[in-house]
Amino acid sequence: MGRHQAENSSPSQKAIIAALVTGAIVVAGGAYAIGKGTGSGEEGPFAGGSGEGCSAAPLRVEASPEIADLVKTQLATATKENGCHRYEVTGTRSSSVASRIRQGKAPDVWIADSTVWLDQTTAGSAGSAVKADWVSSGSLAHSPVVLANPLQSPDKFSGEFTSWNELINKSGAIHLANPHLDSASRLAFLASREGTRTKDVASGQRIILLSRFAATSTADLLLGASDPAKSNTTRSEPFPISEQALANYAKTSPGVLSPMLPKDGTHSLDYPWVPAPDLSAAHKDAANAGFRALTSPAAVEAFTKAGFRDGENTGGPTIGDVEAASFTALKPKPAAERLESLREWDVLKADARMLAILDVSGSMTNIAPDTGGKTRAKVAEESMITAVQRLPDGSQVGGWIFSTDKGGKGKDHAPLTPIARLDEPSGAGTHRDSIVAALKKFQTYLGGDTGLYDTTADAYAEMTRTYDPEYFNSVVIITDGKNDDPGGGLNLEQLLAQLKKGHDPTKPVRIVTIGMGEADTKALSQISQATGGSSYTANTSDDLLTVFVQALLAREPAQAP
């Protein structure tokens, strides 16, 4: 009956029916594009097209600059298979993308040069707009971090390159870029923290110097390799770089740099494909298609030709006459440990503003164990002189001595030197020279009891009053006894209450206490904890030097309990 009715329909009825059928087809097609995202395969309604009629905007992909053109070329194959799989690729430094993601300005897909940048895009981190973790779908290519050795430089590396740990912490010339900006230096620095922390003065001093003279990028390091006058150290020193970047540089500047791989292993750039966690269905479909295109055999071959290695770390470029070598891949540390390592860099990079409070009570004449007969006072003198000589020029340091009535009746402390920059002119030399000269008279100050609590309260108040926001402000107390003040003064409970009352979160000052001999370690620990500081024990010069570096590391804003 229906067929009969159709056959006998008037022209106007036929037109209406045709319009309805056509509309149904259009609606069905629209539903396919929205429901499926873009569809897949050659049978899709927009396969091979220009993208007309697609419901989703092009997928915004931000890729590390050295890989951006390759990515653009390979993603074109995904668009060829399905015209609704469209991509806009821009080359952007990984550190910049990580920063913008935290600000809520995220791309649809991110190809960082290293997975370690995802440490900064986890949900819930302080000051971040990230609502859900960014997670890698997999890596597109690999390139190990090597040491670029300047062949014609007097600072070139010679001998066996054992590890990043050895080179960065102990000996040998090396120039790092800022690990907050540059991935190769970031990975080399993280490798140097494997199984270690900066607890000795020599290692701490090296990190301080490396951080102060850090370049802003690998590009700046390469510029310095070609012309040392353009380096911020005015020298051409070895530096970390990805194998692929070094190979690319060597094409136009042969014979300048040679790659070296550490015997104990290295990390690699791994170029993760990281889709935003909140993509629409259509963009998820395009992202999946893009990842398939970028991990296809053709894409792997293209990456290899460009100097990258595959997922098994095989292949790799020949640089000069050095063929790509096999290497040990270091196991990455957990994200929390990596971030803690970077905190060490930041802490040591910043200048310290420190008031050292030195116990000169009579008990400091006692012999310190394991020192060959040295008194506690001599140990303190020697270690303080060494520390002051090694601190960076920009550090502000001053000192008080204390026992009882050193500043007059009822005042237990007296100034040794004012707080000033170590490189500030003083007399015929510098403030550093003045401190050393004062410390060499340490033995002449000895005598009296231990007015610890009143001195601590006054020192904390003084450092809070004179707080400098450009520095990490701290009080470092070295003592060998318990509070013993014949003139009375504060008890421990009163001191702790006073410290708590005086705490200003906008002017954080941390108290670090170092106990020698029979020091009241329990009381010292309570004093430090009241300001968010740390407490240590030390009896030898080496112990004290180690503690001073730990005090430098303990420089986050203090929090009142």
LUMKE-96848 format. One line per 2 residues: number of its first residue (from 1); their letters; for each residue x, y, z of C-alpha. Coordinates in nm, 4 decimals. Layout:
N
NUM	A	X Y Z | ...
END
This chain:
561
1	MG	0.0000 0.0000 0.0000 | 0.2786 0.2398 0.0826
3	RH	0.4451 0.1750 -0.2510 | 0.1209 0.2347 -0.4283
5	QA	0.0671 0.5588 -0.2440 | 0.4150 0.6734 -0.3290
7	EN	0.3755 0.5992 -0.6918 | 0.0559 0.8001 -0.7019
9	SS	0.1840 1.0912 -0.5000 | 0.1584 1.4342 -0.6499
11	PS	0.4769 1.6241 -0.7491 | 0.4495 1.8337 -0.4366
13	QK	0.4210 1.5246 -0.2179 | 0.7247 1.3723 -0.3919
15	AI	0.9200 1.6880 -0.3249 | 0.8284 1.6777 0.0419
17	IA	0.9240 1.3113 0.0678 | 1.2544 1.3761 -0.1122
19	AL	1.3299 1.6638 0.1215 | 1.2564 1.4521 0.4252
21	VT	1.4796 1.1702 0.3000 | 1.7579 1.4134 0.2192
23	GA	1.7208 1.5741 0.5618 | 1.7366 1.2347 0.7263
25	IV	2.0614 1.1581 0.5438 | 2.2124 1.4907 0.6475
27	VA	2.1046 1.4419 1.0074 | 2.2393 1.0883 1.0044
29	GG	2.5692 1.2129 0.8687 | 2.5841 1.4852 1.1331
31	AY	2.5095 1.2355 1.4057 | 2.7959 1.0184 1.2782
33	AI	3.0422 1.3051 1.2933 | 2.9406 1.4053 1.6456
35	GK	2.8796 1.0629 1.7943 | 3.1915 0.9046 1.6462
37	GT	3.4021 1.2142 1.6904 | 3.5344 1.1988 1.3348
39	GS	3.4915 0.8416 1.2294 | 3.7811 0.6230 1.1184
41	GE	3.8884 0.4432 0.8053 | 3.8262 0.5190 0.4392
43	EG	3.4550 0.4445 0.4706 | 3.3961 0.7543 0.6864
45	PF	3.1866 1.0291 0.5291 | 3.4789 1.2777 0.5414
47	AG	3.7635 1.0367 0.4599 | 4.0394 1.2096 0.2686
49	GS	3.8499 1.5386 0.2711 | 3.9531 1.8880 0.3680
51	GE	3.7729 1.8829 0.7007 | 3.4596 2.0586 0.5767
53	GC	3.1626 1.9576 0.7853 | 3.3769 1.8216 1.0726
55	SA	3.2344 1.9003 1.4135 | 3.5632 1.9345 1.6025
57	AP	3.8295 2.2015 1.5680 | 4.1795 2.0856 1.4748
59	LR	4.3708 1.9147 1.7550 | 4.6248 2.1597 1.8995
61	VE	4.9574 1.9807 1.9418 | 5.2551 2.1472 2.1090
63	AS	5.5792 1.9595 2.0501 | 5.9415 2.0077 2.1511
65	PE	6.0912 2.2233 1.8701 | 6.3443 1.9668 1.7416
67	IA	6.0673 1.7174 1.6736 | 5.7860 1.9489 1.5626
69	DL	5.8432 1.9288 1.1834 | 5.8681 1.5495 1.1945
71	VK	5.5455 1.5333 1.3921 | 5.3701 1.7631 1.1473
73	TQ	5.4734 1.5471 0.8532 | 5.3643 1.2207 1.0144
75	LA	5.0321 1.3571 1.1356 | 4.9532 1.4551 0.7787
77	TA	4.9135 1.0821 0.7063 | 4.6424 1.0611 0.9728
79	TK	4.4605 1.3533 0.8124 | 4.4925 1.1881 0.4711
81	EN	4.3167 0.8786 0.6031 | 4.0419 1.0821 0.7664
83	GC	3.9897 1.4465 0.6855 | 3.8358 1.5146 1.0261
85	HR	4.1580 1.4152 1.1966 | 4.3141 1.7584 1.1711
87	YE	4.6137 1.8884 1.3627 | 4.7799 2.2203 1.4351
89	VT	5.1407 2.1577 1.5398 | 5.3619 2.4199 1.6996
91	GT	5.7146 2.3819 1.8343 | 5.7331 2.4973 2.1971
93	RS	5.9932 2.4512 2.4691 | 5.8819 2.1873 2.7211
95	SS	5.9398 2.4100 3.0239 | 5.7102 2.6746 2.8746
97	VA	5.4301 2.4270 2.8056 | 5.4559 2.2824 3.1574
99	SR	5.4253 2.6333 3.3006 | 5.1218 2.7183 3.0885
101	IR	4.9483 2.3903 3.1743 | 4.9817 2.4813 3.5412
103	QG	4.8191 2.8151 3.4566 | 4.5254 2.6421 3.2879
105	KA	4.6430 2.7249 2.9324 | 4.6852 2.3723 2.8008
107	PD	4.7180 2.2324 2.4477 | 4.5094 1.9328 2.3386
109	VW	4.8201 1.7161 2.3106 | 5.1688 1.7778 2.4442
111	IA	5.4877 1.6163 2.3143 | 5.7456 1.7118 2.5743
113	DS	6.1053 1.6099 2.5169 | 6.1073 1.4188 2.8462
115	TV	5.8558 1.2492 3.0734 | 6.0119 1.4261 3.3730
117	WL	5.8183 1.7419 3.2812 | 5.4985 1.5590 3.3758
119	DQ	5.6148 1.5926 3.7378 | 5.4876 1.9498 3.7173
121	TT	5.1446 1.8669 3.5737 | 4.9981 1.6518 3.8487
123	AG	4.6602 1.7415 3.9926 | 4.6405 1.9245 4.3222
125	SA	4.9953 2.0605 4.3351 | 5.0339 2.4000 4.5004
127	GS	4.9663 2.6976 4.2746 | 4.8479 2.4801 3.9871
129	AV	4.5220 2.4900 3.7887 | 4.5631 2.1250 3.6852
131	KA	4.2479 1.9288 3.7709 | 4.3602 1.5827 3.6540
133	DW	4.7018 1.4251 3.5945 | 4.8539 1.4406 3.2491
135	VS	4.9508 1.0852 3.1515 | 5.1712 0.9673 2.8649
137	SG	5.0236 0.7319 2.6035 | 5.3745 0.6209 2.5080
139	SL	5.7026 0.7505 2.3670 | 5.7648 0.8491 2.0056
141	AH	6.1463 0.8515 2.0005 | 6.4496 0.8421 2.2293
143	SP	6.7846 1.0174 2.2557 | 7.0325 0.9551 2.5391
145	VV	7.1911 1.2455 2.7240 | 7.5621 1.2526 2.6411
147	LA	7.8508 1.4763 2.7428 | 7.9471 1.7170 2.4659
149	NP	8.3251 1.7320 2.4950 | 8.4950 2.0382 2.3349
151	LQ	8.7866 1.8872 2.1444 | 8.9954 2.2036 2.1097
153	SP	8.9356 2.3446 2.4581 | 9.1853 2.3345 2.7460
155	DK	8.8861 2.2379 2.9636 | 8.8008 1.9304 2.7570
157	FS	8.7313 1.6094 2.9462 | 9.0040 1.3467 2.9433
159	GE	9.0090 1.0025 3.0933 | 8.7192 0.7699 3.1666
161	FT	8.3750 0.9261 3.2029 | 8.2385 0.7179 3.4903
163	SW	7.9131 0.8857 3.5893 | 7.7200 1.2109 3.6072
165	NE	7.7450 1.1786 3.9842 | 8.1242 1.1848 3.9761
167	LI	8.1503 1.4655 3.7216 | 7.8909 1.7013 3.8682
169	NK	7.9579 1.6451 4.2386 | 8.3295 1.5864 4.2620
171	SG	8.5714 1.6690 3.9837 | 8.6080 1.7827 3.6255
173	AI	8.4949 2.0882 3.4319 | 8.1279 2.0931 3.3340
175	HL	7.8813 2.3639 3.2387 | 7.5116 2.3009 3.3012
177	AN	7.2058 2.4790 3.1717 | 6.9291 2.5662 3.4153
179	PH	6.7506 2.2337 3.4850 | 6.4220 2.4224 3.5192
181	LD	6.4523 2.5216 3.1537 | 6.6698 2.2628 2.9801
183	SA	6.5887 1.8916 2.9679 | 6.9366 1.7505 2.8967
185	SR	7.0884 1.9326 3.1952 | 6.7833 1.8433 3.4043
187	LA	6.8343 1.4720 3.3338 | 7.2112 1.4914 3.3908
189	FL	7.1571 1.6707 3.7221 | 6.8945 1.4155 3.8285
191	AS	7.1368 1.1359 3.7381 | 7.3970 1.3012 3.9623
193	RE	7.1570 1.2777 4.2556 | 7.1142 0.8997 4.2197
195	GT	7.1992 0.7447 4.5562 | 7.3363 1.0671 4.7011
197	RT	7.2490 1.3996 4.8554 | 7.4573 1.7148 4.8840
199	KD	7.5897 1.6712 5.2361 | 7.9561 1.7681 5.2107
201	VA	8.0891 2.1168 5.1647 | 8.2905 2.0412 4.8495
203	SG	7.9899 1.8941 4.6711 | 7.7638 2.1727 4.7914
205	QR	8.0134 2.4315 4.6731 | 8.0246 2.2752 4.3244
207	II	7.6461 2.2844 4.2940 | 7.6429 2.6452 4.4131
209	LL	7.8927 2.7425 4.1420 | 7.7211 2.5369 3.8713
211	SR	7.3854 2.6922 3.9548 | 7.5255 3.0463 3.9581
213	FA	7.6792 3.0096 3.6106 | 7.4091 2.7956 3.4529
215	AT	7.3204 2.8742 3.0928 | 6.9579 2.9180 2.9911
217	ST	6.9510 2.6439 2.7281 | 7.1466 2.3904 2.5247
219	AD	7.1491 2.6469 2.2440 | 7.3487 2.8853 2.4653
221	LL	7.5935 2.6068 2.5533 | 7.6426 2.5274 2.1846
223	LG	7.7044 2.8947 2.1147 | 7.9737 2.8988 2.3827
225	AS	8.1328 2.5863 2.2335 | 8.1757 2.7665 1.9030
227	DP	8.2895 3.0923 2.0626 | 8.3907 3.0846 2.4338
229	AK	8.3600 3.4645 2.4488 | 7.9830 3.4180 2.4118
231	SN	7.9636 3.1808 2.7084 | 7.8653 3.3246 3.0460
233	TT	8.1771 3.1531 3.1864 | 8.3928 3.2794 2.8935
235	RS	8.5192 2.9200 2.8633 | 8.4308 2.6223 2.6488
237	EP	8.3556 2.3430 2.8951 | 8.1907 2.0014 2.8535
239	FP	7.8130 2.0021 2.8947 | 7.5097 1.7687 2.8768
241	IS	7.3199 1.7480 2.5497 | 7.0983 1.4964 2.3758
243	EQ	7.2752 1.2741 2.1265 | 7.0361 1.3850 1.8510
245	AL	7.0972 1.7555 1.9183 | 7.4728 1.7038 1.9131
247	AN	7.4512 1.5127 1.5846 | 7.2453 1.7927 1.4338
249	YA	7.5004 2.0522 1.5494 | 7.7923 1.8465 1.4130
251	KT	7.6459 1.8565 1.0604 | 7.7262 2.2281 1.0339
253	SP	8.0091 2.2483 1.2903 | 8.2153 1.9319 1.2525
255	GV	8.5142 1.8632 1.4755 | 8.4084 2.0959 1.7585
257	LS	8.2332 1.8576 1.9966 | 8.2514 1.4841 2.0531
259	PM	7.9961 1.2695 2.2429 | 8.0814 1.0751 2.5582
261	LP	7.8493 0.8333 2.7383 | 7.8992 0.7700 3.1116
263	KD	8.0070 0.4169 3.1933 | 7.7529 0.3833 3.4751
265	GT	7.4570 0.4909 3.2612 | 7.2479 0.7887 3.1595
267	HS	6.8884 0.9020 3.1125 | 6.7273 0.9619 2.7737
269	LD	6.4876 1.2134 2.6282 | 6.1801 1.0028 2.5490
271	YP	5.9286 1.2364 2.3773 | 5.5989 1.1212 2.5331
273	WV	5.2650 1.1697 2.3531 | 5.0478 1.3220 2.6267
275	PA	4.6818 1.3993 2.5511 | 4.5000 1.6440 2.7781
277	PD	4.2910 1.4584 3.0360 | 3.9692 1.6415 2.9417
279	LS	3.9530 1.5904 2.5628 | 3.6165 1.5610 2.3899
281	AA	3.5256 1.2317 2.2232 | 3.6085 1.3752 1.8809
283	HK	3.9497 1.4992 1.9968 | 4.0258 1.1703 2.1738
285	DA	3.9608 0.9935 1.8442 | 4.1929 1.2331 1.6612
287	AN	4.4560 1.1966 1.9351 | 4.4467 0.8173 1.9109
289	AG	4.4789 0.8352 1.5334 | 4.7704 1.0759 1.5676
291	FR	4.9539 0.8480 1.8108 | 4.9084 0.5532 1.5717
293	AL	5.0532 0.7593 1.2879 | 5.3524 0.8690 1.4965
295	TS	5.4374 0.5149 1.6080 | 5.3933 0.3537 1.2668
297	PA	5.6933 0.1858 1.0968 | 5.7182 0.4796 0.8581
299	AV	5.7337 0.7266 1.1480 | 5.9934 0.5197 1.3360
301	EA	6.2075 0.5180 1.0232 | 6.1712 0.8962 0.9871
303	FT	6.2743 0.9551 1.3491 | 6.5742 0.7252 1.3089
305	KA	6.6902 0.9124 0.9986 | 6.6673 1.2353 1.1996
307	GF	6.9130 1.1018 1.4591 | 6.6790 0.9573 1.7215
309	RD	6.6845 0.6050 1.8623 | 6.3898 0.3649 1.8786
311	GE	6.2134 0.2287 2.1860 | 6.4879 -0.0260 2.2404
313	NT	6.7521 0.2492 2.2277 | 6.9011 0.0912 1.9167
315	GG	7.0212 0.2890 1.6178 | 7.1461 0.6384 1.6782
317	PT	7.3625 0.8762 1.4741 | 7.7331 0.8714 1.3983
319	IG	7.8864 1.1983 1.5193 | 8.2163 1.2766 1.3507
321	DV	8.3958 0.9454 1.3616 | 8.2141 0.8291 1.6778
323	EA	7.9475 0.5691 1.6130 | 7.6409 0.5478 1.8349
325	AS	7.7245 0.3211 2.1266 | 7.5118 0.1077 2.3532
327	FT	7.4653 0.2348 2.7075 | 7.3074 0.1512 3.0403
329	AL	6.9694 0.3169 3.0857 | 6.9390 0.4526 3.4389
331	KP	6.6209 0.3702 3.6238 | 6.4258 0.6900 3.6859
333	KP	6.3606 0.7957 4.0431 | 6.0030 0.8582 4.1620
335	AA	5.8590 1.1988 4.0764 | 5.8698 1.3179 4.4384
337	ER	6.2416 1.2443 4.4608 | 6.3096 1.4213 4.1322
339	LE	6.1312 1.7328 4.2545 | 6.3257 1.7184 4.5815
341	SL	6.6508 1.7064 4.3837 | 6.5503 2.0166 4.1911
343	RE	6.4698 2.1852 4.5228 | 6.8322 2.1270 4.6244
345	WD	6.9410 2.3143 4.3133 | 6.7119 2.6067 4.3944
347	VL	6.8187 2.6193 4.7563 | 7.1890 2.6231 4.6813
349	KA	7.1449 2.8738 4.4012 | 6.9908 3.1315 4.6324
351	DA	7.2143 3.3376 4.8600 | 7.2071 3.2816 5.2340
353	RM	7.1669 3.5475 5.5003 | 7.2968 3.3868 5.8157
355	LA	7.3632 3.4956 6.1721 | 7.6008 3.2472 6.3360
357	IL	7.5714 3.2260 6.7154 | 7.8854 3.0741 6.8703
359	DV	7.9095 2.9362 7.2216 | 8.2235 3.0631 7.3982
361	SG	8.1412 2.9276 7.7442 | 8.4169 2.7669 7.9491
363	SM	8.3174 2.4121 7.8542 | 8.4240 2.4814 7.4944
365	TN	8.7818 2.4289 7.6176 | 8.7052 2.0574 7.6642
367	IA	8.8705 1.8135 7.4222 | 8.6487 1.6990 7.1330
369	PD	8.6593 1.3224 7.0634 | 8.8289 1.1867 6.7499
371	TG	9.0052 1.5153 6.6735 | 9.3626 1.4420 6.7816
373	GK	9.3317 1.6459 7.1014 | 9.1625 1.9576 6.9655
375	TR	8.9278 2.1502 7.1915 | 8.5668 2.2051 7.0944
377	AK	8.6493 2.5723 7.0479 | 8.9300 2.4888 6.8044
379	VA	8.7032 2.2550 6.6081 | 8.4377 2.5260 6.5850
381	EE	8.6960 2.7875 6.4836 | 8.8480 2.5754 6.2054
383	SM	8.5191 2.4581 6.0611 | 8.3704 2.8078 6.0644
385	IT	8.6732 2.9531 5.8873 | 8.6552 2.6851 5.6188
387	AV	8.2811 2.7370 5.5719 | 8.3137 3.1153 5.5467
389	QR	8.5935 3.0808 5.2920 | 8.3780 2.8548 5.0757
391	LP	8.0450 3.0355 5.0887 | 7.9509 3.2324 4.7730
393	DG	8.0446 3.6003 4.7589 | 7.6799 3.7077 4.7586
395	SQ	7.6054 3.5426 5.0928 | 7.5375 3.7719 5.3879
397	VG	7.6997 3.6444 5.7081 | 7.7451 3.7853 6.0549
399	GW	7.8298 3.6444 6.3969 | 7.7654 3.6731 6.7670
401	IF	7.9470 3.5096 7.0538 | 7.7642 3.4167 7.3727
403	ST	7.8135 3.2799 7.7220 | 7.7119 3.5098 8.0100
405	DK	7.7394 3.8889 8.0322 | 7.9443 3.9068 7.7096
407	GG	7.7655 4.2238 7.6098 | 7.7696 4.3733 7.9573
409	KG	7.5862 4.2944 8.2787 | 7.2721 4.0924 8.2015
411	KD	7.3412 4.0684 7.8271 | 7.4761 3.7258 7.7345
413	HA	7.5841 3.7936 7.3753 | 7.8128 4.0333 7.1916
415	PL	7.8651 4.0991 6.8200 | 8.1593 3.9302 6.6517
417	TP	8.0979 4.0803 6.3090 | 7.7934 4.2561 6.1561
419	IA	7.5834 4.0906 5.8858 | 7.7100 4.1913 5.5417
421	RL	7.7903 4.0459 5.2012 | 8.1103 3.8448 5.2098
423	DE	8.2536 4.0396 4.9148 | 8.1726 4.3788 5.0633
425	PS	8.4873 4.5919 5.1216 | 8.6015 4.5994 5.4830
427	GA	8.9242 4.7623 5.5950 | 9.2054 4.6527 5.3644
429	GT	9.0124 4.3516 5.2442 | 8.6578 4.2158 5.2385
431	HR	8.3949 4.1281 5.4948 | 8.4958 3.7657 5.4471
433	DS	8.8506 3.8575 5.5561 | 8.7136 4.0380 5.8621
435	IV	8.5136 3.7329 5.9708 | 8.8153 3.5044 5.9306
437	AA	9.0310 3.7438 6.1334 | 8.7697 3.7567 6.4120
439	LK	8.7388 3.3777 6.4187 | 9.1135 3.3399 6.4569
441	KF	9.0747 3.5195 6.7917 | 8.8114 3.2683 6.9022
443	QT	9.0242 3.1297 7.1867 | 9.0431 3.4729 7.3495
445	YL	8.6667 3.4939 7.3916 | 8.6281 3.1782 7.6027
447	GG	8.4836 3.1863 7.9551 | 8.1574 3.2025 8.1442
449	DT	7.8375 2.9999 8.1545 | 7.5790 2.9307 7.8825
451	GL	7.3109 3.1981 7.8355 | 7.1549 3.0057 7.5480
453	YD	6.7842 3.0906 7.5722 | 6.8086 3.4683 7.6047
455	TT	7.0630 3.4787 7.3202 | 6.8411 3.2649 7.0965
457	AD	6.5401 3.4889 7.1569 | 6.7385 3.8028 7.0784
459	AY	6.8947 3.6523 6.7636 | 6.5586 3.5392 6.6277
461	AE	6.4050 3.8807 6.6931 | 6.6990 4.0566 6.5258
463	MT	6.6874 3.8416 6.2117 | 6.3110 3.8857 6.1853
465	RT	6.3438 4.2614 6.2293 | 6.6141 4.2885 5.9611
467	YD	6.4642 4.0225 5.7311 | 6.5695 4.0472 5.3659
469	PE	6.3233 3.8858 5.1204 | 6.5962 3.8421 4.8586
471	YF	6.7758 3.5873 5.0800 | 6.7113 3.2753 5.2833
473	NS	6.7310 3.4068 5.6388 | 6.8544 3.1829 5.9193
475	VV	7.0098 3.1688 6.2639 | 7.2741 2.8977 6.3148
477	II	7.3586 2.8182 6.6761 | 7.6650 2.6145 6.7788
479	TD	7.6746 2.5152 7.1462 | 7.8116 2.2412 7.3673
481	GK	7.5988 2.2865 7.6779 | 7.2636 2.3341 7.8425
483	ND	7.1129 2.6692 7.9205 | 7.2906 2.7866 8.2346
485	DP	7.2385 3.1531 8.3110 | 7.3133 3.2616 8.6720
487	GG	7.1383 3.5904 8.5964 | 6.8079 3.4148 8.5397
489	GL	6.6444 3.4910 8.2066 | 6.4042 3.2778 7.9983
491	NL	6.3315 2.9138 8.0599 | 6.2657 2.6751 7.7695
493	EQ	5.8875 2.7064 7.7846 | 5.9066 3.0837 7.7802
495	LL	6.1548 3.0796 7.4911 | 5.9377 2.8515 7.2789
497	AQ	5.6337 3.0690 7.3468 | 5.8315 3.3784 7.2492
499	LK	5.9524 3.2175 6.9245 | 5.5996 3.1156 6.8362
501	KG	5.4660 3.4633 6.9096 | 5.7444 3.6257 6.7088
503	HD	5.6956 3.4066 6.4017 | 5.5949 3.6128 6.0988
505	PT	5.4965 3.3997 5.7957 | 5.5839 3.6916 5.5672
507	KP	5.9347 3.7022 5.7181 | 6.0320 3.3373 5.7670
509	VR	6.3472 3.2879 5.9730 | 6.4700 2.9372 6.0447
511	IV	6.6819 2.8398 6.3459 | 6.9371 2.5637 6.2883
513	TI	7.0976 2.4231 6.6050 | 7.4218 2.2257 6.6214
515	GM	7.5047 2.0486 6.9443 | 7.8558 1.9490 7.0491
517	GE	7.9653 1.7391 7.3468 | 7.7070 1.7416 7.6281
519	AD	7.4667 1.9775 7.4531 | 7.0988 1.9528 7.5485
521	TK	6.9935 1.7977 7.2179 | 6.6306 1.7639 7.3249
523	AL	6.5993 2.1355 7.3971 | 6.7908 2.2276 7.0803
525	SQ	6.5562 2.0130 6.8735 | 6.2522 2.1859 7.0235
527	IS	6.4018 2.5277 6.9501 | 6.4647 2.4385 6.5847
529	QA	6.1239 2.2760 6.5387 | 5.9530 2.5878 6.6736
531	TG	6.0785 2.7788 6.3676 | 6.0651 2.4981 6.1112
533	GS	6.4405 2.4467 6.1401 | 6.6611 2.1427 6.1903
535	SY	6.8869 2.0222 6.4705 | 7.2169 1.8365 6.4389
537	TA	7.5017 1.7006 6.6468 | 7.8660 1.7421 6.5484
539	NT	8.2003 1.7002 6.7232 | 8.4656 1.7055 6.4512
541	SD	8.5537 1.9644 6.1883 | 8.4213 1.7361 5.9141
543	DL	8.0948 1.6936 6.1048 | 8.0505 2.0675 6.1357
545	LT	8.1291 2.1309 5.7688 | 7.8712 1.8726 5.6686
547	VF	7.6144 2.0335 5.8954 | 7.6740 2.3784 5.7457
549	VQ	7.5815 2.2473 5.4016 | 7.2753 2.0800 5.5500
551	AL	7.1890 2.4156 5.7049 | 7.2120 2.5713 5.3583
553	LA	6.9765 2.3032 5.2277 | 6.7266 2.3684 5.5055
555	RE	6.6118 2.6999 5.3681 | 6.2461 2.6691 5.2788
557	PA	6.0098 2.9193 5.4399 | 5.9730 2.8385 5.8073
559	QA	5.6284 2.7454 5.9333 | 5.5083 2.8014 6.2874
561	P	5.3835 2.4794 6.4510
END
